[in-house]
Amino acid sequence: MAARTGEEFLARLANSRPTVHIQGETLVGGIQHHPAFRNVVRTYAELYDLQHSAQHKDVLTYPSPASGEPVATSFLTPTTPVELAKRRQAFTVWAEHSNGMLGRTGDYLNSALMALASAADWFAGAGPAFGDNIRRYYEKVREEDLLCSHTLVPPQVNRAVAGPRQAGGSVAARIVREDDNGVVIRGARMLATIAPFADELLVLPSTLLRGTPEDRPYSYAFAIPTDAEGLRYIAREPLDPGRPRHDHPLASRFDEPDCVVVFDDVHVPYERCFLLGDVERCNDLFARTSAVVHMAHQAVTRTVTKTEYVLGLVSLLTEAIGIEGYQHVQDDIAEIITTLEMLRAFLRAAESDARVNRFGVLTPAWAPLNAARNLYPKLCQRFPQILRKLGAAGLMATPTGFDVTGPAASDIDACLQSATLTGAERVKLFRLVWDTCISAFSGRQALYEYYFFGDPVRMAGAYVASYDREPYKARVRAFLDGYEATAARAEGDPA
């Protein structure tokens, strides 16, 4: 089987039976038809169709090393700069389709799986079967073009204690028993974005484990079908109100559901386990395999695209209402441009300084990507602030598409025209600005980006701890020593 079409994606979803709780309703299958999911599901189908379009198929696919059939470029193991650049180009095509609003498109976790499978020998250090399992699973996902979701952290009960120990260890998903065929998982995890319509759920370690015997039941990495027996999802309230696209141009297409995952004694076969009970390897999984680097490569590519969208949007806004000539407006636009160029520079540096890792994979430089992932969650919070400030009261008086074509049409043309747009055109633009900076959808986007890689404060602590500052401290010490020597000579100079 090769890279899927949108129709094939929908056909597989039609045969899936995940259990999803949403707004007091329990679904068992039928996800593609439910109002909370059908629009974003169609958008994902469009992404798969792009893999077969004449314009994009050469970038979005490459020949499978197993079958020769075209498979998604996000599975490509890069060994040359050309292949690394092709991966970024493929990320960009998908990101541009949503203006960077979709944060969990398949290429994100496909990138992780590529790196994990390349590091199969590292997994084999915990047992030969684990190396074989991760390699075979990557090949399965690649050849069937499966869509993966993932879940990393335990629910928040009492954050004053470590995740596995919250509520006495009774809430976090854990291994409760083992049999001849696998392990049984009980408890909960979050935050599984797109899980209701994904094919597979990756359950990977994230929370730092302490290495005590009590941590062993929480030490695992595995994958299961999203409709596995005993697996349930509690989805948040949908942000797509089911209104026409004119009124909610982003939410009506890009509202990715976020879910708490409940494991009700879910059996995981051994062949789907990649680590079990190995606390040290669970803590090291993302760093030692370079998975986090390749995931960040995709994520920073997406944020470049998203920032380009914001720049285009704010530029149309300022032109429309004739405020671009004001210096304080130019200062705000310059801030967005500066953020964009920083992100582009980080991405370019990461690819330019890429090196082959211990597993033979050409891997982007981590330092610029790590800088980008620490900066962007904070910088992007300014985008909705700027849009709200520049749109001002105009964003509070945006009629709907029904009004634009209804009895108020003539009043809208007369009263809501702008310097460059008709009333109807201005309303359409302002609805997009509104959905980017004021709506519930925009609020979720801001929160999502802020915590994309984890708590920014904890990330900052890890960043500082991992950064080698010794050469710079040594330089300053040398300067101080030289200054003292110079001062001593000056004091002893009879002149």
N, C-alpha and C positions, 0 to 999 in steps of 0.2 A: 504494500500500500504506500502511496506517495503523499506529498503535501495535499492537504484536504481542500476542498472547495467549501463555500458557505453552505451549500446544500448538504454536503456530507457531514459537516459539523452539526447542522440542525437534525439530520437523520439520526445521528448517534445520540444526541440529546433526547430525542423522542423516545428512545429505548431505555433511557436512564430513569431510575426511580429513587432519587434522593429524598430524604425526609426533611422538610423545611417548615419551621414555624415562623409565620409572619403575620403580624397584626391580628392575632387571635385565630388564625386559620392554619391548618396543617395540610401541607401539600405532600403528596407522594408521587413524584413525577409531574409531567405537564408544565414544567418550568417555563418552556418557551412560549406558552400561551398566557401565562399569568401577567396581569397588568404591571406588577412590580418589576418584572424581569424582561418582558418581551422586547422592549425597545433596545435595551443594551445588548441583548442576545443577538438581535438583528445587526447591530453595529459590529459585534464580534464576527458574525458571519461575513460581513463586508470585508473584514481584514483577511479572512481566509480566501475570499474571492480575489483579492489583490495578488495573491501568490500565483494566479493563473492569468492575470492581465498581461497584454502584450507590452505595456509600458513598464511593469515592475517585476515580471517573473524572473528575469535574469539576475536581479539584485536579491529578490526574496527567496530564491531557491538555489540549490547546488545538487550535483549528482550524489545520491546516497552511496557510501563506500560499500554497502552490503548488496544493494539491488541495482544501482545505477539510475533508479528513478529519482525525479526531483523531490528533495525534502527541504524543510525550512532552513534558511541560512543561519538562524539563531542556534542551530545544532552544530554548525561548522566548527571544527577544532582548528583554530588558526595556528599556522606555523610560519607564515610569511606576512610582511606588512600589507600586502595586497589583500590577503584574506581577512586580516584584522580590520582594514578599512571597509571591506565589503560587509562585515558584520555591522559596523556603525551605519553604513548606508541603509541596510535593511531595517535597523532600529528606527532610523529617521523616517522611512516611508510609512511605517505603521504609526509612529508618533504624530506625524503630520495629519493623518486621517482623523485624529481626535484633538488636534491642537495640544497634544501632550496631556490631555485630561484623563486618559485611561492609564492608570498606574500599574495594572496587573495583567497586561497583555502577555500572551504566551512566551514572547521572546525573553522576558525577565527570568523566569524559572528555567526555561530552556538553556539559558546561559549558565545558570548554576549547575544544571545536570551535566552539561558538557564538561565543566571543570571537575565536577565530582567523579565522573566516569574516567576522565583522564588520570585521576589520582587513585585509580582502583588499587594499585599496589599499597597505597597508604591505608586504605580500608582493610586490605588483606592482612595488615599487621595485627588486626584484632581478630583475625580468623580468615582463612582462605576463602570461605564461602561469601564473606561480605564483599570482597573485591569483585567476585564473579557476579554477585547480586546487583551491585550498583552499575556495573558495565552492561549487563543484560537489560536492566530497567531503562537506562538511557537509550539503548538501541530500540527498545519497544516503543518508548515515547516518541523517538525520532521517526521511526518507520510508520507509526500509526498517526503521527502528527497530533498527539493528545494535548489537551489543554490542562495545565496543572494549576492548582491553588496550593497555598501552604499555610501552616499555622506554627507559631513559634513560642508564644508566651502563655503562662497560666492566667486565669482571670484575676482581676484585682479584688482581693478580699481584705488584706491588711498589708500594705506595702512597707510597713516597718520591719517586716521579716522577709526572708528569702522566699521566692515564689513557691518552691515545692513545700515549704513549711507553713504556708498560709492555711488557716482553718485546720491546723493540725495535720496537714498533708492530705486532707480528704477531698480537696477540690481539684487540684492540678492533675492532669492526665498522667497515669502511672501504670507500670506493669504490675498486675495483681496476681498473675500466675503464668506458668510456662508449661507447655505440653510437648509431645513429640513432633508436632507440626508447626509450632509457633508460639506467640505470646498473646496474652489477653490484656487489653488496655481499658482502664476505667478512669473517668474524670472528665475534665474540660480543658480546652485550649481556646485562645483567641489570637489573632483576629484574621479569620479566613475570608479574605476578599475574593469575590466571584465564585466561591465554592458551590452555590446552588446550580450553576451551569457548567462547571468545570468537569473534566473527565476523571481527574486523579487529585488526591490530596497528599501532599508531601508533609510529613510531620517531622520537623527538624529541630535540633537543639538551638537554643538562643540564650536563655537565662544562664548565667554563669553558675555552674555547679561546684560544690565545695570539696568534692572528693571523699566524702565520708560514706560509710556503708549505707546510710539513710538515703543518699542521693542516687544509688544504683537503680532503683525502680523508675527514676525520672530521666535516666540516661539512655537515649535511644535515637535512632533515625530510621524511618521507614516510610513506605508509600502504600496507600490503599485506594481502591475506587471510591469515588465520592458517594456512591450509593451502597457502600458496604453495610452488611447487617449490623444493627446496633448503633449506627452513626446518625446523629441528628444535628441540624443547624438551627440556631436561633438568629434570624435575620433582623437587622435594624429596620426602622421605618423607611420605606422608599422615599426618595427625594424627587422622583419623576412623578408629577401630579397627574399624568395622563392627559395633559392639555396639548394643544397644537404646538408644533415645533417653533412657530413664530414667537410664541410667548415664553417658552422655556427651551431655547435653542441648544443649550448644553445638557441640562438635566434630562431632556427628552431623548437623548442618545447615549449619554456617557455615565449614567448613574450606576457605578459598580457596587453591588451589595456587599456589606461587611457582616460577618457572622461569628458568633460564639459556636464552637464545635463541642458537642457532648458525645463522649465515648461511653456507651452503655455495654460494657464487656465486649468490645470489638476484638475479634480474633484476627491477628495479623500473621499470615504464613511466613515461615523462615525465609523463603525465597524473596520476600519483599522487605526484609530487614537489612539495613546497611551498617548499623551499630547497635549493640545491646550491652548495657551495663558497664560500658567503658567511659568513665567520667572524663578522663583526660582527653580522649579523642573527641568526645562530644563538645568539650570546651574549645577544642582546636579546629573543629571541622571546617569552618568557613575560611579561616586564615591559612591553614596548612595546605588546603587544596586549591587556593586562589579563587574559590567560588565567589567570595565577596568582591573581588576585584572585577570579575567579569559581570557580575550583577550591577556593580556601580558604573561600569562602562555603559551598559544599557540605560541605567537610570539617569546618568548625566546627559546622555544623548537626548533622552526624552525631555529633560528640563531645559536644555537649549531650545528645543522646538517650542516648548510651552512659553518660554520667555520671548521668543520671536513673535508668537501669537499676541502676547500682552503688548509688546511694542507696536505691532500693527494696529491693535485695537485702540490703544491710547492715542495713536497718531490720527486715526480716523475721527476719534472723538474731539480732539483739539481743533482739527481742521473744520469739522462740522459746525462747531459753535464759535469759531473765530477767536480762539484764545491762545493760539500757538505763539503769537508775538510777544507775550508777556514773559519776563525773565524768570519769574518763579515757576511758571509752567515749563519752561525750557529746562529748569533745574530738575524738575521731576522726571521729564523725559530722559534727560542725561543720566539719571540714576538707573533707569531701566536699561539704557544702552550700555552703561558700564557693567551692570550685572551680566548682560548677554555676552559682552566681549570677554569678561573674566571666565565665564563658563566655557566659551569656545577655546580660550587659551588653555584652560585645564585639560580639556578633551584632546586638544592638539598635542600638548606636552605628554599626556599619558600614552598616546599612540607613538609619538616620536621617540620616547624613551622606553618603549616596550622591550622586554627581554624574555628569552625562553626560560620557563621555570623548570624545576627539577623533573617534571613529568613530560617535558617536551612541548609544552604549549606556549606559544608567543603570547605573553601576558602584559597588558598595559601597565605602565608605571603606577604604583599605588599612591605615591605622595600627592600628585595633583588631583587624583580622583578622591582621595581622602579629604583633601582641602575643600573640594567642591561639595562633598556630601556633608561637611560640617558647616559650610557657609550658606548654601542655598536654602535650607529650612528657615533660616532667619531672614535672609534677603528677600525671599519671595513673599513674606508677610507684608511687605511694603506695597506690593502690586495692587491688591484690593483697596488699600488706603489711598493710593494715588488716584485710582479710578473714581473712588467715591468723592474725593476732594474736587477733582476736575469736573465730574458729572454734576455734582452738587444737587440742588433741588430738582433739577431736570430728571434725576433718577427716581424721584418720588412721584412723578407725574407721567408715568408711561402707560398709556392705554394698551389694551389687548388687540390681537389681530381681528377679533370680532368687531371692535370699535372702528378700526381702520377701514373696514369694508361695510360698516353698518350705518345707522342714522347719523352718527357723529363724524362721518368721513369728511364732509366739507369743513367743519370746524377744526378738525385735526390738520387738514391741509393749510388752513389759514393761520392757526395759532401755534402749531408745533413744527412749522418749517424751521430750517436752520440756514446758516450762511451758505451752505453748499448742498443741502438736501431738501427734498419735499417733506411734508409732514409725515407721510407714510414711511419714507425712507429713514427719517430721523427716529421714528418710533421703533423701527426694526433694529437699527443700530443700538439704541438705548436699551432695548430688551436684552441684547447680547451683553452689553456692559453690565446691566443689572444682574444677569445670571452668572457673570464672572466675579462680581464683587459684593453683592448684597443678598442674594437668594440663599436658601438652605443648602443648595448644591455647592455654592461658592464657599460657604462656611465649612462644609465637610472637606472640600479641597484644601483649604488653608490648614485645617487640623491634620489632614492626611499627609501633606507635604512636611509639616513641622515634625511629625513623628515617623517619617518614612523609614529611616534607618534605626529608629529607636529614640529614647529620651535624649534630646540635644545636650543636656547638662552632663549626663553620663557619658555621652559620646565625646564631649569636650575633655572630660577627665581621662578617658582612655586615649584620646588624641595626644594630650600632654604627656601621659605616661609612656607612650610608645615612641615619641619623637626624640631623636638623638640630638640633644642640645649641648653635649660635651664639647664639640669643636668650637662653638660660639662662646661658651664659658671660658675655654682655654685662651681664646683670642683676647677676651677682656682681661683675664688675669695677666696675660703677657703685656698688655697695654699698661695695666696698673704697675706691674713690675718695672717696666721701662720708664714710666713716669717717675716712680720713686727713685730709680737710679739717676735719672736726669736731675731730679731735685737735689739729691745728695751731692752730685758733682757741683751743682750751682752753689750750694751752701758752702762747699769747700773751696770755691774759686776766690782767690784774694782780690780779683778785680771786682 
